[in-house]
Each structure stands twice: as C-alpha cells, then as structure tokens.
C-alpha cells in the first residue's frame, strides 16, 4: 500500500469526525487535513469493555489492552502479580503474554461456567496458570500505603449481575479485565449510522450504515484475524463496485462475528456500592438507577441527569454497561433500549487544531505602491502594512534620525490612511460624543478639532484620536490604527441601549490621508489649496476645513502629533495616490521627503505624546497616563465616569513620566525593560529612542507617583541584564511652549 503511487498513507493520524458531504477531519500532529471522500471504509476496530465491581477504580485495575500496550509499546511491566478476569479467549492470551513479560499470573477468572477448550486456555493450563470458571471479581481491596489494589475477592456468579457467598481473596497488584468489546463506531455514527444492542453477540453493533460507507473488521463485530482480513477485502470490493469499477468477484467472508467475545452481563452490584460504571464521572450503579427512578430512563435523559458518557472518554467504556443497567431498571430488554448520540471529536483536539489555519488579514493603503517604489521598509501596524522608514535596513537608526530631522527643519510627508475614520451624524451627535468620550463636545465650535480620549467601563484608556465638528450635527472622528474596529463596535453597542438619534458609520476604508508636517508645510499646501486661508489667523491650530487640494475634495485638519506645523489631509480613498504625487511634486522646492512610522514615533516622543497600546495597557487610567486634562469631571456621564470616580478615592499606583538617560552616548533601552529603584522593581519603560535634536536617549516610563518628580534618578535593567541610569524629566522634551506646532 505504501508503495502505491496513488495512495498516501498517513500514520499517527486520527479522523476526528465525519461531517456533511463526506468531509473527514483528519488530525496529524498539529495539522488538520480536510479530506472529502466519495466512499469511506470504516475499519476503526473495537474498544475493550470493563467489568463493573466494587472498587474497580483503584490504581492497578485496568483493561487487558491497556496492560498489553504498556508491555508491547513501552516495555513497562504494569504489575508484579496479576489477576486476569475475562469472558473470552482474549483474557487467556493476555495472561500468557503477561507471564512471558515477567508478570506472575495468580489466576485467570473466567466469568463463563464453561470456558472454550483448547487454544489459549489449554496453553494457560500447560503453563500452570490457575483458572477459576464461573466466578467474577466482586471487590478489590487497596493497600494502606500504596493506595493501589492489594487483593481481589473472587465470588461465584449465581445469576446475571449477581454473585454469591464463598469464593476467595487473591493477592495481586494488577487486575486485567476483558469482558468484551464495543465497536469504535464514531465515524460511522457521525455519518448517520446508529448503535443497536445485539442479543446474539451481547454487544453493540453498527446498523443503518449510510450509502457510500462500508464497515469492516472489529468495528463490524469480527475479531478473528482471517475474518477481519476478509471483511476488509470485501469492503474495498464493495466500495469499488459502487464507484462503477471492475473489481471482480466478491470475496468470501467467514461468519465469525462476536462469537464468544462479549459477556452478557459483566455488571455486579455490591451491597456497599462503589462499583464504578463511568470512571470519568465517578458514577456508580446506584447513580444510574436513581436516574431511572427519577424518570430519566431514556439514554439521552440519563446522560444529562447523571453525566454518564460526558467525560473525556465520551462513553467508550461506560455506554454498554449503562445501557444494561437502564434496561434492568426499566424491565426492558437491552435490545429495546436506545443509546446516546455519538458526536465529534473522537479524541481531544488541541486549541491550535480547532483554530484552524493561521490567517491574518493584510491591508494596504492607497499609497502603498509609492512607498515601495521609494524603498520603504514595511512594518505591520494592526492589519495594515506601513512604511517604518525609507532605505536600507543596515542604516535604520541613521535614516530614522535623518527623516525626523528633515521634518523639524524642512517638510516631510507621511501616510496616515491607517487611522480609523468614523462619521457621527444626527440631532444627538454632540450628546453621543459627550457620552462616549471623556472630554466635552457639546460646545465645540463648528470648524474646530478637539482631542478625544475613550475609556472602557472600568475607566481604562482604550483609544484616542481627534473629533472634527463639520457642522452642528456632524462629527468626523479619528481612531488609532489598531483600535478603529473596536471603537466602532463600542459605539454601536452603547447606542443600542441609549437609542440616541445618531447614525454611526465606520468610513476607515472610504478615506485615506497624509500628514504634511514641518516649518515649510504651509508653503507646500498653499500651492495646491489656493482658496484656503492658511494663515495662522485664518486656519489656526486645531482647526478643520473642507476644501479642495489639488482639485481633490478634502478635509484639512490642523494638528500637531509630531510637534511641528502640520496638516492632516483626508481625501476619498481612490484619490490617495494622486494626492501623494501632487504633494511630492509641489514640495520639491522645499525639499519635501517621505518619513515613516519610526520617525513619527520619535517626533511624538520628543513632544511627550502617548501612543495608546504602547504607553498604556489594559489597566491604564487617564490619571496614570497624565491625561487628567482630557477628562471633564463636570459632565453628568461618560463611559467609565463612575469607575474613575471610584478610583479617584485612592491615589494612582503609578504615573507615566518622561526620562532621559544620564549617559549621552548610551543606546535606548527596549520597551518593557524594568525600572529598578532600591533594588526593587518600580515600573517599566513604555517608549525610548535616541533624539537627534536633544543628543540623548529620551523615553516614557511608569514609576510610583512619589518618585515622578523631575530630577529623580532610577535604574533601568536592559534586556541583556545591564543597568542604565536615568532621571525623570519634565514633558515635553521639545518645544515646551508649543510655538512650532501653533506657528
């Protein structure tokens, strides 16, 4: 089979389920294979069944198949002295194999009165293994120190499920059980087949197998090797014939199904209980009888009332005996008692397999090709690809510094299309903004921009941006690159309760934008928007205008995230590349150049502007981040207001502060490096970069409030374990009066 070119043999694989349209979920290692088959042959074998007796849950009591697996696969001796309880020749074969592995076999206890002569039973007798027929284990006793089985009481069987007085106690530390088999019917049942109790074989069999599926071997009730092989051949023949292939004559199959393999009633109630039917759920015989007495006699009802079959084994070792107990309690034949529904997965599946194939969406801005053409080194930002910087990776630090310097001294252009864009329209737009954000917006003038800070219901910062009031009932709000979808969901969720008269639309994909920044940015923009008064009085800091830039309809925002005179220009997404080209062309006389996210982060750090998600975490409050100025305490309500009011009763446990390294030549510590004071962890670094304008490393870090005064020194433990000395510095590091961004 392995040599056939058109056959792939998958070893170590498990078919976890069969779903609609013959879809088979096959797990091999950490990979899920999705296989669709025209025909399916189920040859999954059978599952050995236990004997139910008192204290059958003790360590050392196991199925013969489990004991033999330890011997065969792992060369582990499962015990020193064994008692094998069986109802077929398989128990004798197991006793012989255990004996060969060095395990002393105290006795074979055969539940049948008349064991099969010859074969394995004769071989056991020749080896001197004692056979006790017509008896059953009735009670196991544990050792005081070891906790595992020490001996087993063997009693004569007087009727189905009954044992009498007498018998004997046999010392052993291993009990192997072989009471019969149940078909491994999971895949067949997933396809629509069902399990039924067969009186002839005293076990379950698979019935109502759907078209296109064939069952063979032990799963079909055959256990003798010759019959198993013949059934496999016949199943393959039948599958080929159903596909219209020429497969010759049908192979003959000997009728060996279930002969002498299953005991009709291996369930023995003890006066003192503790005969476990379902070892997963610690269910005794009386628990199942109680379920019937309470009216939960049906298999599905009993399962849900008692939890039988709901453990990790999914009833593999309890379903048959539970059916027998339910039949006895209701006075019905087992063949007239139903079984529970078998559902996937067959074995426990890992979360990685359930998650499926790794997939991360990638979004590109309308100007993406222009960045690639300019030699940008792209980075992942949320779902987006953004230019980190322009040039060779080897020159990263110098290039980032050069881009930042160019913005400070001349003019730069950065793609900000990844910022979220949300339209808030309606008569209650201002009221909605007041409720969603911490600042006040009811009196915000039309044509003005205002900072927005959003908290969750626990008072923790989750996003920020700006709100542009385009008219009395219309706000255009930006959100962080990674937070746009969450902000939109939060807005929809809250307004589903508030029912304010607003329309909320996520227009992130409809718009794109750039930020042109630097002392010469006004000159460049003036060439493309001549009808807009760009003078400081005509278009002041934190103003917004709707106009045409290079004949493209645009929204102009006068903002200063990088701390320089600058304008965000938002245009329809389809016009983004044209806008980029026209700005680069118009800016040639001023030496305009693109800058990436790294330079932007450096410039904003010099101004002390935070990045939500980098300088904050899931617990950071406005007070901890130094953002109290953005919280309107006099508002009657906003999301998180109550939590912040409660938090105000205690001083913040930490404070975000600026710092500089003492060593002017030192390299910047990595983000999340620990802050150490007096040998103890006192906080962590959130941002740190070398500033070419200040000639040293600057950064932000969380510190205890009492140590946040400028001039306070502390240590930073780098990733390699080395220590760097820093001191708290007042924010911002650059242009404290804001003269440049408000020029």
Secondary structure as UniProt FT lines:
FT   TURN            2..3
FT   TURN            5..6
FT   TURN            11..12
FT   STRAND          13..19
FT   HELIX           20..22
FT   STRAND          23..28
FT   TURN            29..30
FT   STRAND          31..36
FT   STRAND          40..42
FT   STRAND          46..48
FT   TURN            55..57
FT   STRAND          61..63
FT   HELIX           64..74
FT   STRAND          81..86
FT   HELIX           89..100
FT   TURN            101..102
FT   STRAND          104..110
FT   HELIX           119..126
FT   TURN            127..128
FT   STRAND          131..133
FT   STRAND          135..142
FT   TURN            144..146
FT   STRAND          148..159
FT   TURN            160..161
FT   STRAND          162..163
FT   STRAND          168..171
FT   STRAND          174..178
FT   STRAND          181..183
FT   HELIX           186..190
FT   TURN            191..192
FT   STRAND          194..198
FT   TURN            199..202
FT   STRAND          203..207
FT   TURN            211..212
FT   STRAND          213..215
FT   HELIX           217..220
FT   HELIX           225..242
FT   TURN            243..244
FT   TURN            257..261
FT   TURN            271..272
FT   STRAND          275..278
FT   TURN            279..282
FT   STRAND          283..284
FT   HELIX           285..293
FT   TURN            294..295
FT   HELIX           299..306
FT   TURN            308..309
FT   TURN            312..318
FT   HELIX           319..330
FT   HELIX           334..336
FT   HELIX           351..355
FT   TURN            366..367
FT   HELIX           368..373
FT   TURN            374..375
FT   STRAND          376..381
FT   TURN            382..383
FT   STRAND          384..390
FT   HELIX           393..395
FT   HELIX           396..409
FT   STRAND          412..415
FT   TURN            417..418
FT   STRAND          420..425
FT   TURN            427..428
FT   HELIX           429..436
FT   TURN            442..443
FT   TURN            446..447
FT   STRAND          448..455
FT   TURN            457..458
FT   STRAND          461..471
FT   TURN            472..473
FT   STRAND          474..479
FT   TURN            481..483
FT   HELIX           484..498
FT   STRAND          503..506
FT   TURN            508..510
FT   STRAND          511..517
FT   TURN            519..520
FT   HELIX           521..528
FT   TURN            530..531
FT   TURN            536..538
FT   TURN            541..542
FT   STRAND          543..549
FT   TURN            550..551
FT   STRAND          552..557
FT   TURN            561..562
FT   STRAND          566..572
FT   HELIX           573..575
FT   HELIX           576..586
FT   HELIX           588..590
FT   STRAND          593..594
FT   HELIX           597..606
FT   TURN            607..608
FT   TURN            612..615
FT   TURN            618..619
FT   TURN            622..626
FT   HELIX           628..630
FT   TURN            633..634
FT   TURN            639..640
FT   HELIX           641..647
FT   TURN            648..649
FT   STRAND          655..661
FT   TURN            664..665
FT   TURN            671..672
FT   STRAND          674..677
FT   TURN            678..679
FT   STRAND          680..691
FT   TURN            692..695
FT   STRAND          696..703
FT   HELIX           705..707
FT   TURN            710..711
FT   STRAND          713..717
FT   TURN            719..720
FT   STRAND          723..729
FT   TURN            736..737
FT   TURN            739..742
//
